[in-house]
Amino acid sequence: MSVLKLKMATDPSWVKHIVEGNIEEILTDHAYCEQKAASTAISLIVQYPEFPELVEKMSDLAQEEMGHFRMVFKEIKKRGYKLGRERKDSYVNELVKYIKVKGKSKEEALADKLLFSAMIEARSCERFKVLSENIDDQDLSTFYHKLMISEARHYTMFIKLAKDLCPNMDIDQKWADFLEFEADVISRYGKSERIHG
């Protein structure tokens, strides 16, 4: 938590009382989280092609996230499950509302989009850590520990990009404000077998 700077930790009972009762659901939700992360990376390339550093990093990220999607899908098939339909992610939708304000400069809009991605990566990293440390299934424990490391790397990459590409923005202050908002949002979750649920 200290590295991620998130203000509210996930209760480990989320794993025992909710996730372990429906592994198929958490894996399906997770698969779509990875697919959406890849889509977000591609969208950033389309919206901001003038930044070579962003294009390069998002190209790599899109490939990595689809690699993670394949890993989760393989886990689903291995267990005899099926990939269901995409789930609504209310947590992410609440974060979107926070950054969607009209009248922003292009630089501020970019900063917000990068911090939005950083926040999702940070919370996913925290959830993967809780999963890896509390789930009885040893294969999934190892699986989520590996992914936790990737998410932490992605989180720091997005924060660095925001600072590098948006020099006129006070990124530290924007991040601090966003963390406060996210803590209020996440306080209403942790009740379903979803990565952000």
PyMOL commands that place a pseudoatom at each C-alpha (Angstrom):
pseudoatom trace, name=CA, resn=MET, resi=1, chain=A, elem=C, hetatm=0, pos=[0.000, 0.000, 0.000]
pseudoatom trace, name=CA, resn=SER, resi=2, chain=A, elem=C, hetatm=0, pos=[2.802, 2.432, 0.863]
pseudoatom trace, name=CA, resn=VAL, resi=3, chain=A, elem=C, hetatm=0, pos=[4.411, 2.044, -2.575]
pseudoatom trace, name=CA, resn=LEU, resi=4, chain=A, elem=C, hetatm=0, pos=[1.068, 2.400, -4.354]
pseudoatom trace, name=CA, resn=LYS, resi=5, chain=A, elem=C, hetatm=0, pos=[-0.073, 5.207, -2.010]
pseudoatom trace, name=CA, resn=LEU, resi=6, chain=A, elem=C, hetatm=0, pos=[-3.661, 3.909, -2.083]
pseudoatom trace, name=CA, resn=LYS, resi=7, chain=A, elem=C, hetatm=0, pos=[-5.662, 5.214, 0.877]
pseudoatom trace, name=CA, resn=MET, resi=8, chain=A, elem=C, hetatm=0, pos=[-7.794, 2.139, 1.541]
pseudoatom trace, name=CA, resn=ALA, resi=9, chain=A, elem=C, hetatm=0, pos=[-6.762, -1.520, 1.617]
pseudoatom trace, name=CA, resn=THR, resi=10, chain=A, elem=C, hetatm=0, pos=[-8.902, -4.418, 0.423]
pseudoatom trace, name=CA, resn=ASP, resi=11, chain=A, elem=C, hetatm=0, pos=[-10.204, -6.574, 3.257]
pseudoatom trace, name=CA, resn=PRO, resi=12, chain=A, elem=C, hetatm=0, pos=[-8.634, -10.066, 2.835]
pseudoatom trace, name=CA, resn=SER, resi=13, chain=A, elem=C, hetatm=0, pos=[-12.016, -11.599, 3.678]
pseudoatom trace, name=CA, resn=TRP, resi=14, chain=A, elem=C, hetatm=0, pos=[-13.024, -10.582, 0.123]
pseudoatom trace, name=CA, resn=VAL, resi=15, chain=A, elem=C, hetatm=0, pos=[-10.940, -13.552, -1.073]
pseudoatom trace, name=CA, resn=LYS, resi=16, chain=A, elem=C, hetatm=0, pos=[-12.222, -16.087, 1.473]
pseudoatom trace, name=CA, resn=HIS, resi=17, chain=A, elem=C, hetatm=0, pos=[-15.894, -15.156, 1.542]
pseudoatom trace, name=CA, resn=ILE, resi=18, chain=A, elem=C, hetatm=0, pos=[-16.491, -14.046, -2.047]
pseudoatom trace, name=CA, resn=VAL, resi=19, chain=A, elem=C, hetatm=0, pos=[-13.784, -14.908, -4.581]
pseudoatom trace, name=CA, resn=GLU, resi=20, chain=A, elem=C, hetatm=0, pos=[-13.148, -18.524, -3.593]
pseudoatom trace, name=CA, resn=GLY, resi=21, chain=A, elem=C, hetatm=0, pos=[-16.842, -19.268, -3.993]
pseudoatom trace, name=CA, resn=ASN, resi=22, chain=A, elem=C, hetatm=0, pos=[-16.795, -18.362, -7.673]
pseudoatom trace, name=CA, resn=ILE, resi=23, chain=A, elem=C, hetatm=0, pos=[-13.357, -18.649, -9.305]
pseudoatom trace, name=CA, resn=GLU, resi=24, chain=A, elem=C, hetatm=0, pos=[-14.917, -18.783, -12.773]
pseudoatom trace, name=CA, resn=GLU, resi=25, chain=A, elem=C, hetatm=0, pos=[-16.461, -15.349, -12.283]
pseudoatom trace, name=CA, resn=ILE, resi=26, chain=A, elem=C, hetatm=0, pos=[-13.272, -13.679, -11.051]
pseudoatom trace, name=CA, resn=LEU, resi=27, chain=A, elem=C, hetatm=0, pos=[-11.265, -15.152, -13.936]
pseudoatom trace, name=CA, resn=THR, resi=28, chain=A, elem=C, hetatm=0, pos=[-13.785, -14.018, -16.545]
pseudoatom trace, name=CA, resn=ASP, resi=29, chain=A, elem=C, hetatm=0, pos=[-13.858, -10.521, -15.075]
pseudoatom trace, name=CA, resn=HIS, resi=30, chain=A, elem=C, hetatm=0, pos=[-10.064, -10.480, -14.925]
pseudoatom trace, name=CA, resn=ALA, resi=31, chain=A, elem=C, hetatm=0, pos=[-9.752, -11.539, -18.577]
pseudoatom trace, name=CA, resn=TYR, resi=32, chain=A, elem=C, hetatm=0, pos=[-11.842, -8.573, -19.675]
pseudoatom trace, name=CA, resn=CYS, resi=33, chain=A, elem=C, hetatm=0, pos=[-9.846, -6.217, -17.441]
pseudoatom trace, name=CA, resn=GLU, resi=34, chain=A, elem=C, hetatm=0, pos=[-6.726, -7.226, -19.373]
pseudoatom trace, name=CA, resn=GLN, resi=35, chain=A, elem=C, hetatm=0, pos=[-8.479, -6.796, -22.719]
pseudoatom trace, name=CA, resn=LYS, resi=36, chain=A, elem=C, hetatm=0, pos=[-9.709, -3.325, -21.712]
pseudoatom trace, name=CA, resn=ALA, resi=37, chain=A, elem=C, hetatm=0, pos=[-6.209, -2.335, -20.570]
pseudoatom trace, name=CA, resn=ALA, resi=38, chain=A, elem=C, hetatm=0, pos=[-4.902, -3.256, -24.029]
pseudoatom trace, name=CA, resn=SER, resi=39, chain=A, elem=C, hetatm=0, pos=[-7.709, -1.223, -25.645]
pseudoatom trace, name=CA, resn=THR, resi=40, chain=A, elem=C, hetatm=0, pos=[-6.870, 1.786, -23.472]
pseudoatom trace, name=CA, resn=ALA, resi=41, chain=A, elem=C, hetatm=0, pos=[-3.220, 1.620, -24.535]
pseudoatom trace, name=CA, resn=ILE, resi=42, chain=A, elem=C, hetatm=0, pos=[-4.251, 1.566, -28.199]
pseudoatom trace, name=CA, resn=SER, resi=43, chain=A, elem=C, hetatm=0, pos=[-6.643, 4.496, -27.655]
pseudoatom trace, name=CA, resn=LEU, resi=44, chain=A, elem=C, hetatm=0, pos=[-3.831, 6.573, -26.167]
pseudoatom trace, name=CA, resn=ILE, resi=45, chain=A, elem=C, hetatm=0, pos=[-1.735, 5.940, -29.291]
pseudoatom trace, name=CA, resn=VAL, resi=46, chain=A, elem=C, hetatm=0, pos=[-4.618, 7.059, -31.525]
pseudoatom trace, name=CA, resn=GLN, resi=47, chain=A, elem=C, hetatm=0, pos=[-5.307, 10.178, -29.445]
pseudoatom trace, name=CA, resn=TYR, resi=48, chain=A, elem=C, hetatm=0, pos=[-1.694, 11.274, -28.879]
pseudoatom trace, name=CA, resn=PRO, resi=49, chain=A, elem=C, hetatm=0, pos=[0.498, 10.089, -31.798]
pseudoatom trace, name=CA, resn=GLU, resi=50, chain=A, elem=C, hetatm=0, pos=[2.699, 13.194, -31.445]
pseudoatom trace, name=CA, resn=PHE, resi=51, chain=A, elem=C, hetatm=0, pos=[4.432, 11.718, -28.395]
pseudoatom trace, name=CA, resn=PRO, resi=52, chain=A, elem=C, hetatm=0, pos=[6.928, 9.035, -29.573]
pseudoatom trace, name=CA, resn=GLU, resi=53, chain=A, elem=C, hetatm=0, pos=[7.661, 7.886, -26.004]
pseudoatom trace, name=CA, resn=LEU, resi=54, chain=A, elem=C, hetatm=0, pos=[3.953, 7.345, -25.356]
pseudoatom trace, name=CA, resn=VAL, resi=55, chain=A, elem=C, hetatm=0, pos=[3.433, 5.519, -28.665]
pseudoatom trace, name=CA, resn=GLU, resi=56, chain=A, elem=C, hetatm=0, pos=[6.358, 3.194, -27.986]
pseudoatom trace, name=CA, resn=LYS, resi=57, chain=A, elem=C, hetatm=0, pos=[5.358, 2.380, -24.416]
pseudoatom trace, name=CA, resn=MET, resi=58, chain=A, elem=C, hetatm=0, pos=[1.674, 1.927, -25.252]
pseudoatom trace, name=CA, resn=SER, resi=59, chain=A, elem=C, hetatm=0, pos=[2.554, -0.365, -28.178]
pseudoatom trace, name=CA, resn=ASP, resi=60, chain=A, elem=C, hetatm=0, pos=[4.512, -2.572, -25.785]
pseudoatom trace, name=CA, resn=LEU, resi=61, chain=A, elem=C, hetatm=0, pos=[1.781, -2.368, -23.154]
pseudoatom trace, name=CA, resn=ALA, resi=62, chain=A, elem=C, hetatm=0, pos=[-1.007, -3.356, -25.551]
pseudoatom trace, name=CA, resn=GLN, resi=63, chain=A, elem=C, hetatm=0, pos=[0.930, -6.479, -26.484]
pseudoatom trace, name=CA, resn=GLU, resi=64, chain=A, elem=C, hetatm=0, pos=[1.707, -7.299, -22.858]
pseudoatom trace, name=CA, resn=GLU, resi=65, chain=A, elem=C, hetatm=0, pos=[-1.897, -6.841, -21.734]
pseudoatom trace, name=CA, resn=MET, resi=66, chain=A, elem=C, hetatm=0, pos=[-3.176, -9.107, -24.507]
pseudoatom trace, name=CA, resn=GLY, resi=67, chain=A, elem=C, hetatm=0, pos=[-0.530, -11.609, -23.390]
pseudoatom trace, name=CA, resn=HIS, resi=68, chain=A, elem=C, hetatm=0, pos=[-2.062, -11.419, -19.916]
pseudoatom trace, name=CA, resn=PHE, resi=69, chain=A, elem=C, hetatm=0, pos=[-5.510, -11.900, -21.446]
pseudoatom trace, name=CA, resn=ARG, resi=70, chain=A, elem=C, hetatm=0, pos=[-4.255, -15.098, -23.090]
pseudoatom trace, name=CA, resn=MET, resi=71, chain=A, elem=C, hetatm=0, pos=[-2.790, -16.261, -19.755]
pseudoatom trace, name=CA, resn=VAL, resi=72, chain=A, elem=C, hetatm=0, pos=[-6.101, -15.750, -17.971]
pseudoatom trace, name=CA, resn=PHE, resi=73, chain=A, elem=C, hetatm=0, pos=[-8.036, -17.401, -20.800]
pseudoatom trace, name=CA, resn=LYS, resi=74, chain=A, elem=C, hetatm=0, pos=[-5.678, -20.387, -20.622]
pseudoatom trace, name=CA, resn=GLU, resi=75, chain=A, elem=C, hetatm=0, pos=[-6.381, -20.608, -16.872]
pseudoatom trace, name=CA, resn=ILE, resi=76, chain=A, elem=C, hetatm=0, pos=[-10.126, -20.514, -17.594]
pseudoatom trace, name=CA, resn=LYS, resi=77, chain=A, elem=C, hetatm=0, pos=[-9.885, -23.352, -20.131]
pseudoatom trace, name=CA, resn=LYS, resi=78, chain=A, elem=C, hetatm=0, pos=[-7.564, -25.401, -17.896]
pseudoatom trace, name=CA, resn=ARG, resi=79, chain=A, elem=C, hetatm=0, pos=[-10.204, -25.412, -15.180]
pseudoatom trace, name=CA, resn=GLY, resi=80, chain=A, elem=C, hetatm=0, pos=[-13.004, -26.432, -17.525]
pseudoatom trace, name=CA, resn=TYR, resi=81, chain=A, elem=C, hetatm=0, pos=[-14.638, -23.005, -17.383]
pseudoatom trace, name=CA, resn=LYS, resi=82, chain=A, elem=C, hetatm=0, pos=[-15.829, -20.816, -20.239]
pseudoatom trace, name=CA, resn=LEU, resi=83, chain=A, elem=C, hetatm=0, pos=[-15.149, -17.159, -20.888]
pseudoatom trace, name=CA, resn=GLY, resi=84, chain=A, elem=C, hetatm=0, pos=[-18.451, -15.439, -20.276]
pseudoatom trace, name=CA, resn=ARG, resi=85, chain=A, elem=C, hetatm=0, pos=[-19.632, -12.066, -21.483]
pseudoatom trace, name=CA, resn=GLU, resi=86, chain=A, elem=C, hetatm=0, pos=[-17.897, -8.861, -20.513]
pseudoatom trace, name=CA, resn=ARG, resi=87, chain=A, elem=C, hetatm=0, pos=[-18.934, -7.618, -17.070]
pseudoatom trace, name=CA, resn=LYS, resi=88, chain=A, elem=C, hetatm=0, pos=[-19.849, -4.034, -16.252]
pseudoatom trace, name=CA, resn=ASP, resi=89, chain=A, elem=C, hetatm=0, pos=[-17.082, -2.398, -14.216]
pseudoatom trace, name=CA, resn=SER, resi=90, chain=A, elem=C, hetatm=0, pos=[-18.855, 0.147, -12.012]
pseudoatom trace, name=CA, resn=TYR, resi=91, chain=A, elem=C, hetatm=0, pos=[-15.625, 1.065, -10.204]
pseudoatom trace, name=CA, resn=VAL, resi=92, chain=A, elem=C, hetatm=0, pos=[-13.919, 2.062, -13.466]
pseudoatom trace, name=CA, resn=ASN, resi=93, chain=A, elem=C, hetatm=0, pos=[-17.031, 3.950, -14.589]
pseudoatom trace, name=CA, resn=GLU, resi=94, chain=A, elem=C, hetatm=0, pos=[-16.918, 6.027, -11.400]
pseudoatom trace, name=CA, resn=LEU, resi=95, chain=A, elem=C, hetatm=0, pos=[-13.262, 6.877, -12.043]
pseudoatom trace, name=CA, resn=VAL, resi=96, chain=A, elem=C, hetatm=0, pos=[-14.148, 7.878, -15.617]
pseudoatom trace, name=CA, resn=LYS, resi=97, chain=A, elem=C, hetatm=0, pos=[-16.712, 10.367, -14.308]
pseudoatom trace, name=CA, resn=TYR, resi=98, chain=A, elem=C, hetatm=0, pos=[-14.010, 11.962, -12.160]
pseudoatom trace, name=CA, resn=ILE, resi=99, chain=A, elem=C, hetatm=0, pos=[-11.706, 12.690, -15.107]
pseudoatom trace, name=CA, resn=LYS, resi=100, chain=A, elem=C, hetatm=0, pos=[-14.402, 13.557, -17.678]
pseudoatom trace, name=CA, resn=VAL, resi=101, chain=A, elem=C, hetatm=0, pos=[-14.723, 17.290, -17.253]
pseudoatom trace, name=CA, resn=LYS, resi=102, chain=A, elem=C, hetatm=0, pos=[-15.222, 19.530, -20.272]
pseudoatom trace, name=CA, resn=GLY, resi=103, chain=A, elem=C, hetatm=0, pos=[-13.053, 22.529, -21.028]
pseudoatom trace, name=CA, resn=LYS, resi=104, chain=A, elem=C, hetatm=0, pos=[-9.688, 20.980, -20.185]
pseudoatom trace, name=CA, resn=SER, resi=105, chain=A, elem=C, hetatm=0, pos=[-6.523, 21.788, -22.065]
pseudoatom trace, name=CA, resn=LYS, resi=106, chain=A, elem=C, hetatm=0, pos=[-5.041, 18.977, -24.147]
pseudoatom trace, name=CA, resn=GLU, resi=107, chain=A, elem=C, hetatm=0, pos=[-2.216, 18.633, -21.624]
pseudoatom trace, name=CA, resn=GLU, resi=108, chain=A, elem=C, hetatm=0, pos=[-4.573, 18.363, -18.663]
pseudoatom trace, name=CA, resn=ALA, resi=109, chain=A, elem=C, hetatm=0, pos=[-6.727, 15.823, -20.491]
pseudoatom trace, name=CA, resn=LEU, resi=110, chain=A, elem=C, hetatm=0, pos=[-3.641, 13.708, -21.219]
pseudoatom trace, name=CA, resn=ALA, resi=111, chain=A, elem=C, hetatm=0, pos=[-2.491, 13.966, -17.603]
pseudoatom trace, name=CA, resn=ASP, resi=112, chain=A, elem=C, hetatm=0, pos=[-5.901, 12.811, -16.393]
pseudoatom trace, name=CA, resn=LYS, resi=113, chain=A, elem=C, hetatm=0, pos=[-6.000, 9.864, -18.792]
pseudoatom trace, name=CA, resn=LEU, resi=114, chain=A, elem=C, hetatm=0, pos=[-2.539, 8.739, -17.717]
pseudoatom trace, name=CA, resn=LEU, resi=115, chain=A, elem=C, hetatm=0, pos=[-3.422, 9.069, -14.030]
pseudoatom trace, name=CA, resn=PHE, resi=116, chain=A, elem=C, hetatm=0, pos=[-6.689, 7.216, -14.646]
pseudoatom trace, name=CA, resn=SER, resi=117, chain=A, elem=C, hetatm=0, pos=[-4.668, 4.305, -16.078]
pseudoatom trace, name=CA, resn=ALA, resi=118, chain=A, elem=C, hetatm=0, pos=[-2.182, 4.536, -13.211]
pseudoatom trace, name=CA, resn=MET, resi=119, chain=A, elem=C, hetatm=0, pos=[-5.038, 4.285, -10.691]
pseudoatom trace, name=CA, resn=ILE, resi=120, chain=A, elem=C, hetatm=0, pos=[-6.537, 1.193, -12.293]
pseudoatom trace, name=CA, resn=GLU, resi=121, chain=A, elem=C, hetatm=0, pos=[-3.113, -0.458, -12.412]
pseudoatom trace, name=CA, resn=ALA, resi=122, chain=A, elem=C, hetatm=0, pos=[-2.465, 0.471, -8.769]
pseudoatom trace, name=CA, resn=ARG, resi=123, chain=A, elem=C, hetatm=0, pos=[-5.771, -0.937, -7.533]
pseudoatom trace, name=CA, resn=SER, resi=124, chain=A, elem=C, hetatm=0, pos=[-5.399, -4.061, -9.692]
pseudoatom trace, name=CA, resn=CYS, resi=125, chain=A, elem=C, hetatm=0, pos=[-1.914, -4.554, -8.255]
pseudoatom trace, name=CA, resn=GLU, resi=126, chain=A, elem=C, hetatm=0, pos=[-3.291, -4.242, -4.715]
pseudoatom trace, name=CA, resn=ARG, resi=127, chain=A, elem=C, hetatm=0, pos=[-6.101, -6.700, -5.441]
pseudoatom trace, name=CA, resn=PHE, resi=128, chain=A, elem=C, hetatm=0, pos=[-3.685, -9.185, -7.042]
pseudoatom trace, name=CA, resn=LYS, resi=129, chain=A, elem=C, hetatm=0, pos=[-1.500, -8.966, -3.936]
pseudoatom trace, name=CA, resn=VAL, resi=130, chain=A, elem=C, hetatm=0, pos=[-4.489, -9.705, -1.690]
pseudoatom trace, name=CA, resn=LEU, resi=131, chain=A, elem=C, hetatm=0, pos=[-5.460, -12.614, -3.941]
pseudoatom trace, name=CA, resn=SER, resi=132, chain=A, elem=C, hetatm=0, pos=[-1.941, -14.062, -4.036]
pseudoatom trace, name=CA, resn=GLU, resi=133, chain=A, elem=C, hetatm=0, pos=[-1.596, -13.905, -0.250]
pseudoatom trace, name=CA, resn=ASN, resi=134, chain=A, elem=C, hetatm=0, pos=[-5.036, -15.227, 0.730]
pseudoatom trace, name=CA, resn=ILE, resi=135, chain=A, elem=C, hetatm=0, pos=[-6.326, -17.662, -1.874]
pseudoatom trace, name=CA, resn=ASP, resi=136, chain=A, elem=C, hetatm=0, pos=[-6.061, -21.358, -1.006]
pseudoatom trace, name=CA, resn=ASP, resi=137, chain=A, elem=C, hetatm=0, pos=[-5.423, -22.395, -4.621]
pseudoatom trace, name=CA, resn=GLN, resi=138, chain=A, elem=C, hetatm=0, pos=[-1.604, -22.452, -4.906]
pseudoatom trace, name=CA, resn=ASP, resi=139, chain=A, elem=C, hetatm=0, pos=[-1.602, -22.200, -8.701]
pseudoatom trace, name=CA, resn=LEU, resi=140, chain=A, elem=C, hetatm=0, pos=[-3.701, -19.050, -8.557]
pseudoatom trace, name=CA, resn=SER, resi=141, chain=A, elem=C, hetatm=0, pos=[-1.593, -17.684, -5.717]
pseudoatom trace, name=CA, resn=THR, resi=142, chain=A, elem=C, hetatm=0, pos=[1.533, -17.940, -7.890]
pseudoatom trace, name=CA, resn=PHE, resi=143, chain=A, elem=C, hetatm=0, pos=[-0.362, -16.667, -10.940]
pseudoatom trace, name=CA, resn=TYR, resi=144, chain=A, elem=C, hetatm=0, pos=[-1.555, -13.519, -9.174]
pseudoatom trace, name=CA, resn=HIS, resi=145, chain=A, elem=C, hetatm=0, pos=[1.807, -12.850, -7.569]
pseudoatom trace, name=CA, resn=LYS, resi=146, chain=A, elem=C, hetatm=0, pos=[3.434, -12.695, -11.017]
pseudoatom trace, name=CA, resn=LEU, resi=147, chain=A, elem=C, hetatm=0, pos=[0.730, -10.406, -12.362]
pseudoatom trace, name=CA, resn=MET, resi=148, chain=A, elem=C, hetatm=0, pos=[0.978, -8.176, -9.292]
pseudoatom trace, name=CA, resn=ILE, resi=149, chain=A, elem=C, hetatm=0, pos=[4.585, -7.386, -10.235]
pseudoatom trace, name=CA, resn=SER, resi=150, chain=A, elem=C, hetatm=0, pos=[3.550, -6.412, -13.774]
pseudoatom trace, name=CA, resn=GLU, resi=151, chain=A, elem=C, hetatm=0, pos=[0.769, -4.143, -12.529]
pseudoatom trace, name=CA, resn=ALA, resi=152, chain=A, elem=C, hetatm=0, pos=[3.173, -2.330, -10.191]
pseudoatom trace, name=CA, resn=ARG, resi=153, chain=A, elem=C, hetatm=0, pos=[5.510, -1.685, -13.127]
pseudoatom trace, name=CA, resn=HIS, resi=154, chain=A, elem=C, hetatm=0, pos=[2.631, -0.368, -15.244]
pseudoatom trace, name=CA, resn=TYR, resi=155, chain=A, elem=C, hetatm=0, pos=[1.480, 1.939, -12.443]
pseudoatom trace, name=CA, resn=THR, resi=156, chain=A, elem=C, hetatm=0, pos=[4.913, 3.560, -12.126]
pseudoatom trace, name=CA, resn=MET, resi=157, chain=A, elem=C, hetatm=0, pos=[5.209, 3.855, -15.929]
pseudoatom trace, name=CA, resn=PHE, resi=158, chain=A, elem=C, hetatm=0, pos=[1.940, 5.816, -16.176]
pseudoatom trace, name=CA, resn=ILE, resi=159, chain=A, elem=C, hetatm=0, pos=[2.919, 8.174, -13.341]
pseudoatom trace, name=CA, resn=LYS, resi=160, chain=A, elem=C, hetatm=0, pos=[6.303, 8.818, -14.998]
pseudoatom trace, name=CA, resn=LEU, resi=161, chain=A, elem=C, hetatm=0, pos=[4.676, 9.444, -18.384]
pseudoatom trace, name=CA, resn=ALA, resi=162, chain=A, elem=C, hetatm=0, pos=[2.308, 11.963, -16.806]
pseudoatom trace, name=CA, resn=LYS, resi=163, chain=A, elem=C, hetatm=0, pos=[5.238, 13.844, -15.280]
pseudoatom trace, name=CA, resn=ASP, resi=164, chain=A, elem=C, hetatm=0, pos=[7.336, 13.686, -18.463]
pseudoatom trace, name=CA, resn=LEU, resi=165, chain=A, elem=C, hetatm=0, pos=[4.627, 14.602, -20.972]
pseudoatom trace, name=CA, resn=CYS, resi=166, chain=A, elem=C, hetatm=0, pos=[2.660, 17.109, -18.879]
pseudoatom trace, name=CA, resn=PRO, resi=167, chain=A, elem=C, hetatm=0, pos=[5.326, 19.411, -17.414]
pseudoatom trace, name=CA, resn=ASN, resi=168, chain=A, elem=C, hetatm=0, pos=[2.881, 22.264, -16.780]
pseudoatom trace, name=CA, resn=MET, resi=169, chain=A, elem=C, hetatm=0, pos=[0.677, 20.126, -14.556]
pseudoatom trace, name=CA, resn=ASP, resi=170, chain=A, elem=C, hetatm=0, pos=[1.235, 19.534, -10.833]
pseudoatom trace, name=CA, resn=ILE, resi=171, chain=A, elem=C, hetatm=0, pos=[1.056, 15.758, -11.204]
pseudoatom trace, name=CA, resn=ASP, resi=172, chain=A, elem=C, hetatm=0, pos=[1.790, 15.042, -7.549]
pseudoatom trace, name=CA, resn=GLN, resi=173, chain=A, elem=C, hetatm=0, pos=[-1.137, 17.195, -6.442]
pseudoatom trace, name=CA, resn=LYS, resi=174, chain=A, elem=C, hetatm=0, pos=[-3.475, 15.793, -9.095]
pseudoatom trace, name=CA, resn=TRP, resi=175, chain=A, elem=C, hetatm=0, pos=[-2.508, 12.275, -8.016]
pseudoatom trace, name=CA, resn=ALA, resi=176, chain=A, elem=C, hetatm=0, pos=[-3.057, 13.088, -4.339]
pseudoatom trace, name=CA, resn=ASP, resi=177, chain=A, elem=C, hetatm=0, pos=[-6.548, 14.457, -5.114]
pseudoatom trace, name=CA, resn=PHE, resi=178, chain=A, elem=C, hetatm=0, pos=[-7.375, 11.428, -7.245]
pseudoatom trace, name=CA, resn=LEU, resi=179, chain=A, elem=C, hetatm=0, pos=[-6.245, 9.077, -4.462]
pseudoatom trace, name=CA, resn=GLU, resi=180, chain=A, elem=C, hetatm=0, pos=[-8.687, 10.724, -2.063]
pseudoatom trace, name=CA, resn=PHE, resi=181, chain=A, elem=C, hetatm=0, pos=[-11.512, 10.300, -4.573]
pseudoatom trace, name=CA, resn=GLU, resi=182, chain=A, elem=C, hetatm=0, pos=[-10.584, 6.672, -5.258]
pseudoatom trace, name=CA, resn=ALA, resi=183, chain=A, elem=C, hetatm=0, pos=[-10.590, 5.841, -1.539]
pseudoatom trace, name=CA, resn=ASP, resi=184, chain=A, elem=C, hetatm=0, pos=[-14.192, 7.004, -1.311]
pseudoatom trace, name=CA, resn=VAL, resi=185, chain=A, elem=C, hetatm=0, pos=[-15.150, 5.004, -4.414]
pseudoatom trace, name=CA, resn=ILE, resi=186, chain=A, elem=C, hetatm=0, pos=[-13.434, 1.748, -3.359]
pseudoatom trace, name=CA, resn=SER, resi=187, chain=A, elem=C, hetatm=0, pos=[-15.039, 1.929, 0.089]
pseudoatom trace, name=CA, resn=ARG, resi=188, chain=A, elem=C, hetatm=0, pos=[-18.293, 0.893, -1.602]
pseudoatom trace, name=CA, resn=TYR, resi=189, chain=A, elem=C, hetatm=0, pos=[-16.751, -2.160, -3.267]
pseudoatom trace, name=CA, resn=GLY, resi=190, chain=A, elem=C, hetatm=0, pos=[-15.162, -5.450, -2.167]
pseudoatom trace, name=CA, resn=LYS, resi=191, chain=A, elem=C, hetatm=0, pos=[-18.521, -7.221, -2.162]
pseudoatom trace, name=CA, resn=SER, resi=192, chain=A, elem=C, hetatm=0, pos=[-18.439, -9.162, -5.450]
pseudoatom trace, name=CA, resn=GLU, resi=193, chain=A, elem=C, hetatm=0, pos=[-16.219, -11.599, -7.286]
pseudoatom trace, name=CA, resn=ARG, resi=194, chain=A, elem=C, hetatm=0, pos=[-14.776, -8.950, -9.598]
pseudoatom trace, name=CA, resn=ILE, resi=195, chain=A, elem=C, hetatm=0, pos=[-11.230, -7.594, -9.734]
pseudoatom trace, name=CA, resn=HIS, resi=196, chain=A, elem=C, hetatm=0, pos=[-12.532, -4.137, -8.788]
pseudoatom trace, name=CA, resn=GLY, resi=197, chain=A, elem=C, hetatm=0, pos=[-15.862, -5.313, -7.358]
for i in range(1, 197): cmd.bond("trace and resi %d" % i, "trace and resi %d" % (i + 1))
show_as sticks, trace
zoom trace
